[in-house]
Amino acid sequence: CFKAAKEHNIPEDLNKILENKVMETVADLYYINVSVVEMTCLDGADREGIVSKSVSSHSDLIPGVYEGGLKVWECTFDLIDYFAEAEIQFTDKTVLDLGCGAGLLGIVALRGKAEKVHFQDYNSTVIDEITLPNAVANCINGGNRMGSRESRKTSKPPLKRPKKAERLPNLLTKCRFFSGEWSEVTQLLLSSNKPFSKYDIILTSETIYNPDYYSALHDTLAQLLHKNGRVYLASKVHYFGVGGGIYLFEKFIEERNVFSTSIVKIIDKGLQRCIMEMAFKDA
């Protein structure tokens, strides 16, 4: 199933984006309760039909149809923790949250004073129903620069109603939102008449579960990363059932000979997970 690229404009009425949404907090970040979204999607808010397909197939992934963006995967929190530990600086950087799902990585970059943050997900429903509302809620409600895993345990109770938005918050003016497959979004960005500068930082979490996508991911990173830029990628060591994993991807990258990679953190709790940093070899 071919997914053309589309840019999603931020609606003028921000309160409408947050209508019927139930907010929760995690690591000082607001995010939409997904089960409530799933119910509204089953009532017709999901033009792609990904929720009904996901429910009927009992699957978080349907290759080429639905790529998991309704769920916040655990490696996202590994990467957020790593930003704090490694003191990753986002100030004045242009950032892409690739395969963004809930968009939490990009929101952390936004709070870290990034100059621009772009969000991309395969599914347009995910951008409209999850990513955009999450970005709006965090921009309206502000909050600390970034949280750590500890603060998740004592997070505030869910908020039924975020603050009313009177105007477009400054943070939101730094954001753009895209859906579609990686190669298509890349072409849209590079051929757009809007000014485009390559990304200083590309963030991506749990996007290497399927080896069939490695070539497209590699080419997207190669085309969109600034020559001195960095990629931070979080992944499980192995994805059972789909076959991908960090070492398979590392081998793929080595064979292409464009990027250097280093595993900067290994997390041993539960299923083993890793964080990889990538840069151009000639950088």
C-alpha positions, 0 to 999 in steps of 0.5 A: 500500500503506497502512502503519498506524503502530505503536510498537515496544517495546524488548525486555527482553532486549537481547542477543537484539536483537544476536544474529546481528548483525555490527557495524561502526563508522563515525564512532565509531558502531556499525551493523549489517552490512546484508548479514548482516541481509538473509540472516537476513531471507531466512531468514524474519525479514522479515514484510513481505517487503521484502528478497526484493522488493528483491532480486528487483526489483534496487531500493533503492526500491519506492514504497509497499512498501519505502522504502530503509531497509536502506541507509545513504545518503550524505547521512546522513554529510553531515548528521552532518558538518554537526552538528559543523561548525555545532556544532548543540546537542542538549542537552535537546532533543526530537528526531525522526529521520524516515525514520530507516533505520539511525537514525544521525542520532538516535543522534548526537543521543542522544550529544549529550545530547538529552532524547528521541529518537524514530525513525520508518521506513516499514518495520517490518522496518527498525525491528526489524532495523536501527534498534533494534539500532543504537540498542542497540549504541550505547547499550551501547557508549557512544562519543564524542559524535559523529564526523567523516568523517575518523574513518571512515577509521580506524574500528575493525574490525567487532565480532562481539560488542558488550558484554553488556547487563545492564540497560536503559541510561539512553540507551535509556530516552530513545528511542521507535521507530515504523513506518508512513507519516508521516501515520499516525505523526503521528496516533498521536503526537498522539492517544496517551495517553502525554505528547507534546511537539512536537520541537525538532529534526527530522532527515531525510536523503534523504526528498525523492526522490519529489515524490509524498511532499512534501505528506505530509512537509510536513504531518508537519513542520508538525504535529510541529515545535515552534513555535520548532523547526528541521528539518535536511534532507539531500538530493541536488540531484536524484534521477534516475529518481524526479524529486525534489530539493532545489530542487523541494522548496524551491519546494513549501515556498515555495508552502505559505508555512508554513516558511522555508528556507535552504540552509546547505551545498552538497557538491560531491563526486560527485553534488551534495548539500545541507543545508537548514534549515527553521523556521516563518515566524512563529517 
